[in-house]
Amino acid sequence: MANVLAGDVGGTSTRLGIFERAPRPALLVMRTYGTRDYASIEAMTAAFLHDVGIPASSVTAACFGAAGPVINGVATLTNTPVRVDAHAIADVLGLARLSLLNDLEALAHSVSVLSNDELLALQDRRADPSGSIAVIAAGTGLGEATLHHIGDRLVVKASEGGRADFAARTEREITVLRALTREFGRAAVEHVVSGPGLVNIHKALRSAGCDAKIDLAATDAPSALAESASARKCSTCVEAMELFIEAYGAEAGNLALRAVATGGVYIGGGIAPKALDWLKNGSFLSAFRAKAPFTPLLESMPVRVILNPHAGLLGAAHYCSVS
């Protein structure tokens, strides 16, 4: 059996998995760790192999996705001061080489092997089989990637689009923009469209606090705010969630235009599967489409939510299997 090791290193948690090499890699075992729980990612990798009882010698290939730009085989995470060094991890495994990708680049590699039951259509349209594809994912941060048909290959291109400037479209968003500019000096899309971004929105809309008595400084504040909004416990939580969903849709539309994503737009990350009712209520797609004169083009694009919570890990394993 040819085993592939895959890693998905995020700002909050890291998933490590062993897959059987195949056209669609089959997950054999997986563990999740806090990204800062170990002195290094290579130490975490060694602990993982020990935990699951799999010798490093049985691993024939490895690929990690990391939430930050990858330069010469090294990534420093954008939202957490953690360094991911492909050479150091390869040394632990005794491999000649370990592939290190941006986390959205890894997620994008899963698109071609996801099954229909791992996707939810927000806008059910026919994909252009030769069209480009866009992938956007909000979680601890905001990631973006594109896939382009070059010859007979689907080539993934990573980006750091989540750190591009936030473009406010409404008076309410301008209020948030001003608050973010005062706090950060520059408002990035990620300051709005991410888990921490939801907290930023709430603070900007109501500095006095939260009617649901949520501690906005707590690590679980984003999920608590989302739960409060869904239960209608706090009007500001509801307003913040509405603005978040609209801003998410608008940025997805921006990426779709940049890529001319007639092959489809895929919404990944940890937030989307937990916020399906909000994504389906129409405001996400309204903001996605509201880009005249290209509204008809955006209306023609398939828009799908990735439901598989381990799609980034699957994409990294798939990259190993085909590269």
C-alpha beads as a LAMMPS data file, in Angstrom:
LAMMPS data file: protein, C-alpha beads

323 atoms
322 bonds

1 atom types
1 bond types

-500.0 500.0 xlo xhi
-500.0 500.0 ylo yhi
-500.0 500.0 zlo zhi

Masses

1 110.0

Atoms # bond

1 1 1 0.000 0.000 0.000
2 1 1 1.357 3.444 -0.973
3 1 1 0.676 5.891 1.855
4 1 1 0.465 9.641 1.374
5 1 1 0.776 12.100 4.247
6 1 1 -1.268 15.275 3.958
7 1 1 -1.396 18.321 6.206
8 1 1 -3.733 21.310 6.433
9 1 1 -2.079 23.924 8.653
10 1 1 -4.524 26.665 9.617
11 1 1 -4.326 29.657 11.889
12 1 1 -6.198 27.855 14.682
13 1 1 -5.976 24.120 14.052
14 1 1 -3.937 21.701 11.964
15 1 1 -5.238 18.477 10.436
16 1 1 -2.858 15.664 9.541
17 1 1 -3.955 12.582 7.657
18 1 1 -2.695 9.418 6.023
19 1 1 -4.294 8.547 2.693
20 1 1 -4.060 5.579 0.380
21 1 1 -2.751 6.812 -2.950
22 1 1 -5.524 6.668 -5.583
23 1 1 -7.231 8.893 -8.208
24 1 1 -9.327 10.058 -5.269
25 1 1 -7.130 9.408 -2.222
26 1 1 -8.839 7.361 0.500
27 1 1 -8.484 8.692 4.044
28 1 1 -7.116 6.017 6.390
29 1 1 -6.579 8.007 9.580
30 1 1 -6.666 11.657 10.650
31 1 1 -5.935 13.732 13.736
32 1 1 -6.530 17.407 14.558
33 1 1 -4.123 19.446 16.692
34 1 1 -3.958 23.034 17.892
35 1 1 -1.578 24.785 15.512
36 1 1 0.468 26.214 18.406
37 1 1 0.344 23.069 20.566
38 1 1 3.817 21.932 19.478
39 1 1 7.174 23.668 19.227
40 1 1 7.157 23.128 15.452
41 1 1 5.073 21.557 12.707
42 1 1 7.765 18.893 12.216
43 1 1 7.450 17.973 15.918
44 1 1 3.685 17.780 15.492
45 1 1 4.132 15.551 12.435
46 1 1 6.394 13.164 14.341
47 1 1 3.863 13.057 17.202
48 1 1 1.046 12.339 14.742
49 1 1 2.849 9.375 13.199
50 1 1 3.546 8.041 16.675
51 1 1 -0.078 8.584 17.755
52 1 1 -1.510 6.634 14.813
53 1 1 1.181 3.941 14.864
54 1 1 2.338 4.455 11.288
55 1 1 6.088 4.416 10.572
56 1 1 7.508 7.278 8.545
57 1 1 9.095 4.691 6.255
58 1 1 5.623 3.756 4.962
59 1 1 5.013 7.296 3.687
60 1 1 5.910 7.573 -0.008
61 1 1 4.871 11.194 -0.592
62 1 1 3.720 14.170 1.434
63 1 1 2.053 17.527 0.852
64 1 1 1.043 20.245 3.296
65 1 1 -1.171 23.275 2.792
66 1 1 -0.345 26.304 4.960
67 1 1 -2.368 29.451 5.604
68 1 1 0.202 31.913 4.308
69 1 1 2.361 32.685 1.275
70 1 1 4.886 29.980 0.400
71 1 1 8.354 31.240 -0.498
72 1 1 11.169 28.751 -1.260
73 1 1 9.456 25.936 0.587
74 1 1 8.724 27.952 3.726
75 1 1 5.513 29.590 4.926
76 1 1 4.877 31.795 7.934
77 1 1 1.191 31.736 8.748
78 1 1 -0.586 35.026 8.143
79 1 1 -2.607 35.069 11.374
80 1 1 -0.436 32.974 13.693
81 1 1 3.360 33.267 14.222
82 1 1 4.011 29.684 13.117
83 1 1 6.602 28.710 10.501
84 1 1 6.049 25.743 8.192
85 1 1 9.314 24.501 6.681
86 1 1 8.965 21.827 3.992
87 1 1 12.629 20.829 4.287
88 1 1 12.406 20.327 8.066
89 1 1 9.266 18.193 7.797
90 1 1 10.824 16.147 4.970
91 1 1 13.848 15.475 7.178
92 1 1 11.585 14.096 9.920
93 1 1 9.935 11.766 7.412
94 1 1 13.134 10.802 5.628
95 1 1 11.692 12.036 2.314
96 1 1 13.742 13.619 -0.435
97 1 1 11.027 16.238 -0.910
98 1 1 7.800 17.424 0.664
99 1 1 5.438 19.679 -1.288
100 1 1 4.258 22.823 0.506
101 1 1 1.300 24.736 -0.904
102 1 1 -0.745 27.702 0.175
103 1 1 -3.809 26.338 2.017
104 1 1 -6.253 27.609 -0.624
105 1 1 -4.051 26.133 -3.320
106 1 1 -4.390 22.781 -1.528
107 1 1 -8.158 23.237 -1.153
108 1 1 -8.457 24.057 -4.845
109 1 1 -6.805 20.739 -5.717
110 1 1 -9.793 18.967 -4.127
111 1 1 -12.336 20.515 -6.504
112 1 1 -11.852 17.965 -9.274
113 1 1 -12.406 14.985 -6.937
114 1 1 -15.291 16.230 -4.775
115 1 1 -18.535 14.284 -5.211
116 1 1 -21.959 15.887 -5.650
117 1 1 -22.997 15.017 -2.091
118 1 1 -20.011 17.014 -0.807
119 1 1 -21.315 20.176 -2.470
120 1 1 -24.369 22.389 -2.004
121 1 1 -25.498 24.497 -4.963
122 1 1 -26.333 28.098 -4.085
123 1 1 -26.647 28.993 -7.756
124 1 1 -27.317 25.903 -9.841
125 1 1 -25.919 26.597 -13.281
126 1 1 -24.105 24.556 -15.893
127 1 1 -20.346 24.917 -15.629
128 1 1 -18.279 25.698 -18.702
129 1 1 -15.958 22.646 -18.858
130 1 1 -13.123 24.823 -20.170
131 1 1 -13.846 27.781 -17.889
132 1 1 -11.740 29.011 -15.006
133 1 1 -12.750 28.201 -11.427
134 1 1 -12.593 30.390 -8.315
135 1 1 -12.252 29.166 -4.721
136 1 1 -12.818 31.392 -1.700
137 1 1 -12.778 30.308 1.938
138 1 1 -13.387 32.234 5.152
139 1 1 -12.268 30.878 8.505
140 1 1 -9.626 32.280 10.839
141 1 1 -8.608 34.297 7.776
142 1 1 -9.791 34.643 4.178
143 1 1 -8.167 32.662 1.375
144 1 1 -8.616 32.826 -2.382
145 1 1 -7.333 30.759 -5.297
146 1 1 -8.128 30.163 -8.949
147 1 1 -7.890 27.203 -11.322
148 1 1 -7.216 27.652 -15.036
149 1 1 -7.290 25.210 -17.943
150 1 1 -3.902 25.166 -19.612
151 1 1 -3.718 22.540 -22.324
152 1 1 -5.151 19.367 -20.832
153 1 1 -4.304 20.373 -17.261
154 1 1 -6.223 22.266 -14.594
155 1 1 -3.582 24.530 -13.022
156 1 1 -4.094 26.044 -9.569
157 1 1 -2.834 29.538 -8.765
158 1 1 -2.607 30.678 -5.152
159 1 1 -3.147 34.259 -4.039
160 1 1 -3.192 36.449 -0.948
161 1 1 -6.395 38.176 -2.052
162 1 1 -7.784 38.102 1.468
163 1 1 -5.286 40.809 2.369
164 1 1 -6.375 43.082 -0.482
165 1 1 -8.243 46.301 0.373
166 1 1 -11.818 46.036 1.633
167 1 1 -14.196 47.855 -0.733
168 1 1 -17.198 49.218 1.186
169 1 1 -20.416 49.326 -0.880
170 1 1 -23.046 50.684 1.530
171 1 1 -23.320 53.291 4.291
172 1 1 -23.274 50.490 6.852
173 1 1 -20.079 49.073 5.352
174 1 1 -18.539 52.555 5.282
175 1 1 -19.112 52.730 9.051
176 1 1 -17.192 49.465 9.412
177 1 1 -14.470 50.663 7.031
178 1 1 -13.887 53.792 9.112
179 1 1 -13.627 51.782 12.324
180 1 1 -11.188 49.317 10.754
181 1 1 -9.045 52.098 9.298
182 1 1 -8.778 53.711 12.731
183 1 1 -7.760 50.396 14.312
184 1 1 -5.511 48.867 11.651
185 1 1 -4.476 51.803 9.466
186 1 1 -5.812 49.921 6.426
187 1 1 -8.898 47.778 6.093
188 1 1 -8.306 44.419 4.396
189 1 1 -11.098 42.161 3.147
190 1 1 -9.996 39.633 5.768
191 1 1 -10.735 42.181 8.511
192 1 1 -14.408 41.769 7.538
193 1 1 -14.797 38.374 5.858
194 1 1 -13.411 35.962 8.471
195 1 1 -14.249 34.751 11.956
196 1 1 -12.371 37.647 13.599
197 1 1 -13.936 39.860 10.935
198 1 1 -17.413 39.102 12.286
199 1 1 -16.233 40.353 15.692
200 1 1 -14.767 43.470 14.033
201 1 1 -18.101 44.174 12.365
202 1 1 -20.009 43.855 15.643
203 1 1 -17.588 46.213 17.411
204 1 1 -17.861 48.766 14.610
205 1 1 -21.651 48.697 14.630
206 1 1 -21.993 48.885 18.404
207 1 1 -19.043 49.803 20.573
208 1 1 -21.149 49.499 23.745
209 1 1 -21.015 45.699 23.682
210 1 1 -23.395 42.845 22.996
211 1 1 -26.964 42.373 24.263
212 1 1 -26.279 38.622 24.373
213 1 1 -23.409 39.314 26.830
214 1 1 -20.820 37.713 24.549
215 1 1 -17.193 38.353 25.465
216 1 1 -15.943 39.777 22.186
217 1 1 -12.325 39.168 23.236
218 1 1 -12.872 35.414 23.696
219 1 1 -11.458 32.975 21.144
220 1 1 -14.933 31.520 20.564
221 1 1 -16.558 34.941 20.046
222 1 1 -17.150 34.455 16.277
223 1 1 -19.126 31.231 16.751
224 1 1 -20.976 32.709 19.746
225 1 1 -21.952 35.756 17.682
226 1 1 -23.173 33.562 14.829
227 1 1 -25.243 31.436 17.227
228 1 1 -26.685 34.568 18.833
229 1 1 -27.596 35.950 15.418
230 1 1 -29.337 32.735 14.379
231 1 1 -31.302 32.688 17.657
232 1 1 -32.085 36.436 17.332
233 1 1 -30.712 37.066 20.831
234 1 1 -29.028 40.354 19.920
235 1 1 -30.024 42.796 17.177
236 1 1 -26.406 43.841 16.640
237 1 1 -25.373 40.187 16.233
238 1 1 -28.053 39.841 13.547
239 1 1 -26.949 43.024 11.810
240 1 1 -23.284 41.956 11.966
241 1 1 -24.079 38.547 10.485
242 1 1 -26.134 40.139 7.705
243 1 1 -23.279 42.486 6.814
244 1 1 -20.769 39.626 6.986
245 1 1 -22.788 37.486 4.544
246 1 1 -23.256 40.384 2.126
247 1 1 -19.544 41.261 2.238
248 1 1 -18.678 37.577 1.690
249 1 1 -20.940 37.447 -1.360
250 1 1 -19.520 40.691 -2.734
251 1 1 -15.927 39.475 -2.393
252 1 1 -16.835 36.119 -3.967
253 1 1 -18.258 38.098 -6.880
254 1 1 -15.067 40.165 -7.113
255 1 1 -12.981 36.989 -7.328
256 1 1 -15.389 35.493 -9.867
257 1 1 -14.939 38.549 -12.082
258 1 1 -11.156 38.518 -11.754
259 1 1 -11.040 34.867 -12.777
260 1 1 -14.016 34.992 -15.180
261 1 1 -15.077 31.866 -13.301
262 1 1 -17.490 30.312 -15.757
263 1 1 -16.261 26.924 -14.519
264 1 1 -17.757 27.659 -11.116
265 1 1 -17.222 29.405 -7.804
266 1 1 -16.575 27.225 -4.752
267 1 1 -17.125 28.466 -1.199
268 1 1 -14.918 26.591 1.267
269 1 1 -13.549 27.136 4.752
270 1 1 -14.903 26.443 8.199
271 1 1 -17.621 29.104 8.306
272 1 1 -19.718 28.319 5.217
273 1 1 -21.009 24.842 6.206
274 1 1 -22.101 26.247 9.583
275 1 1 -23.891 29.221 8.031
276 1 1 -25.882 27.537 5.265
277 1 1 -29.197 29.133 6.250
278 1 1 -27.589 32.572 6.026
279 1 1 -25.914 31.747 2.707
280 1 1 -29.203 30.494 1.266
281 1 1 -31.363 33.458 2.294
282 1 1 -30.547 35.419 -0.872
283 1 1 -28.319 38.212 0.420
284 1 1 -25.073 36.397 -0.433
285 1 1 -26.094 35.881 -4.055
286 1 1 -27.572 39.388 -4.355
287 1 1 -24.223 40.885 -3.351
288 1 1 -22.391 38.345 -5.543
289 1 1 -24.397 39.375 -8.625
290 1 1 -24.662 43.151 -8.054
291 1 1 -21.811 44.162 -10.346
292 1 1 -23.362 45.857 -13.360
293 1 1 -22.789 45.605 -16.259
294 1 1 -21.627 42.040 -15.532
295 1 1 -24.635 40.876 -13.516
296 1 1 -25.740 38.484 -16.319
297 1 1 -22.260 36.936 -16.404
298 1 1 -22.270 36.391 -12.635
299 1 1 -25.805 35.000 -12.770
300 1 1 -24.571 32.372 -15.253
301 1 1 -21.848 30.978 -12.953
302 1 1 -22.359 27.906 -10.758
303 1 1 -21.845 28.746 -7.080
304 1 1 -21.324 25.822 -4.712
305 1 1 -20.518 25.409 -1.016
306 1 1 -17.945 22.746 -0.133
307 1 1 -19.468 20.628 2.650
308 1 1 -16.533 18.255 3.170
309 1 1 -14.754 19.641 6.279
310 1 1 -11.526 17.909 5.257
311 1 1 -11.430 19.137 1.651
312 1 1 -8.119 20.963 2.193
313 1 1 -6.536 17.759 3.448
314 1 1 -8.033 15.817 0.532
315 1 1 -6.666 18.399 -1.923
316 1 1 -3.157 18.103 -0.491
317 1 1 -3.349 14.295 -0.765
318 1 1 -4.674 14.544 -4.333
319 1 1 -1.775 16.807 -5.256
320 1 1 0.598 14.098 -4.000
321 1 1 -1.200 11.465 -6.041
322 1 1 -1.044 13.316 -9.359
323 1 1 2.238 15.247 -9.111

Bonds

1 1 1 2
2 1 2 3
3 1 3 4
4 1 4 5
5 1 5 6
6 1 6 7
7 1 7 8
8 1 8 9
9 1 9 10
10 1 10 11
11 1 11 12
12 1 12 13
13 1 13 14
14 1 14 15
15 1 15 16
16 1 16 17
17 1 17 18
18 1 18 19
19 1 19 20
20 1 20 21
21 1 21 22
22 1 22 23
23 1 23 24
24 1 24 25
25 1 25 26
26 1 26 27
27 1 27 28
28 1 28 29
29 1 29 30
30 1 30 31
31 1 31 32
32 1 32 33
33 1 33 34
34 1 34 35
35 1 35 36
36 1 36 37
37 1 37 38
38 1 38 39
39 1 39 40
40 1 40 41
41 1 41 42
42 1 42 43
43 1 43 44
44 1 44 45
45 1 45 46
46 1 46 47
47 1 47 48
48 1 48 49
49 1 49 50
50 1 50 51
51 1 51 52
52 1 52 53
53 1 53 54
54 1 54 55
55 1 55 56
56 1 56 57
57 1 57 58
58 1 58 59
59 1 59 60
60 1 60 61
61 1 61 62
62 1 62 63
63 1 63 64
64 1 64 65
65 1 65 66
66 1 66 67
67 1 67 68
68 1 68 69
69 1 69 70
70 1 70 71
71 1 71 72
72 1 72 73
73 1 73 74
74 1 74 75
75 1 75 76
76 1 76 77
77 1 77 78
78 1 78 79
79 1 79 80
80 1 80 81
81 1 81 82
82 1 82 83
83 1 83 84
84 1 84 85
85 1 85 86
86 1 86 87
87 1 87 88
88 1 88 89
89 1 89 90
90 1 90 91
91 1 91 92
92 1 92 93
93 1 93 94
94 1 94 95
95 1 95 96
96 1 96 97
97 1 97 98
98 1 98 99
99 1 99 100
100 1 100 101
101 1 101 102
102 1 102 103
103 1 103 104
104 1 104 105
105 1 105 106
106 1 106 107
107 1 107 108
108 1 108 109
109 1 109 110
110 1 110 111
111 1 111 112
112 1 112 113
113 1 113 114
114 1 114 115
115 1 115 116
116 1 116 117
117 1 117 118
118 1 118 119
119 1 119 120
120 1 120 121
121 1 121 122
122 1 122 123
123 1 123 124
124 1 124 125
125 1 125 126
126 1 126 127
127 1 127 128
128 1 128 129
129 1 129 130
130 1 130 131
131 1 131 132
132 1 132 133
133 1 133 134
134 1 134 135
135 1 135 136
136 1 136 137
137 1 137 138
138 1 138 139
139 1 139 140
140 1 140 141
141 1 141 142
142 1 142 143
143 1 143 144
144 1 144 145
145 1 145 146
146 1 146 147
147 1 147 148
148 1 148 149
149 1 149 150
150 1 150 151
151 1 151 152
152 1 152 153
153 1 153 154
154 1 154 155
155 1 155 156
156 1 156 157
157 1 157 158
158 1 158 159
159 1 159 160
160 1 160 161
161 1 161 162
162 1 162 163
163 1 163 164
164 1 164 165
165 1 165 166
166 1 166 167
167 1 167 168
168 1 168 169
169 1 169 170
170 1 170 171
171 1 171 172
172 1 172 173
173 1 173 174
174 1 174 175
175 1 175 176
176 1 176 177
177 1 177 178
178 1 178 179
179 1 179 180
180 1 180 181
181 1 181 182
182 1 182 183
183 1 183 184
184 1 184 185
185 1 185 186
186 1 186 187
187 1 187 188
188 1 188 189
189 1 189 190
190 1 190 191
191 1 191 192
192 1 192 193
193 1 193 194
194 1 194 195
195 1 195 196
196 1 196 197
197 1 197 198
198 1 198 199
199 1 199 200
200 1 200 201
201 1 201 202
202 1 202 203
203 1 203 204
204 1 204 205
205 1 205 206
206 1 206 207
207 1 207 208
208 1 208 209
209 1 209 210
210 1 210 211
211 1 211 212
212 1 212 213
213 1 213 214
214 1 214 215
215 1 215 216
216 1 216 217
217 1 217 218
218 1 218 219
219 1 219 220
220 1 220 221
221 1 221 222
222 1 222 223
223 1 223 224
224 1 224 225
225 1 225 226
226 1 226 227
227 1 227 228
228 1 228 229
229 1 229 230
230 1 230 231
231 1 231 232
232 1 232 233
233 1 233 234
234 1 234 235
235 1 235 236
236 1 236 237
237 1 237 238
238 1 238 239
239 1 239 240
240 1 240 241
241 1 241 242
242 1 242 243
243 1 243 244
244 1 244 245
245 1 245 246
246 1 246 247
247 1 247 248
248 1 248 249
249 1 249 250
250 1 250 251
251 1 251 252
252 1 252 253
253 1 253 254
254 1 254 255
255 1 255 256
256 1 256 257
257 1 257 258
258 1 258 259
259 1 259 260
260 1 260 261
261 1 261 262
262 1 262 263
263 1 263 264
264 1 264 265
265 1 265 266
266 1 266 267
267 1 267 268
268 1 268 269
269 1 269 270
270 1 270 271
271 1 271 272
272 1 272 273
273 1 273 274
274 1 274 275
275 1 275 276
276 1 276 277
277 1 277 278
278 1 278 279
279 1 279 280
280 1 280 281
281 1 281 282
282 1 282 283
283 1 283 284
284 1 284 285
285 1 285 286
286 1 286 287
287 1 287 288
288 1 288 289
289 1 289 290
290 1 290 291
291 1 291 292
292 1 292 293
293 1 293 294
294 1 294 295
295 1 295 296
296 1 296 297
297 1 297 298
298 1 298 299
299 1 299 300
300 1 300 301
301 1 301 302
302 1 302 303
303 1 303 304
304 1 304 305
305 1 305 306
306 1 306 307
307 1 307 308
308 1 308 309
309 1 309 310
310 1 310 311
311 1 311 312
312 1 312 313
313 1 313 314
314 1 314 315
315 1 315 316
316 1 316 317
317 1 317 318
318 1 318 319
319 1 319 320
320 1 320 321
321 1 321 322
322 1 322 323
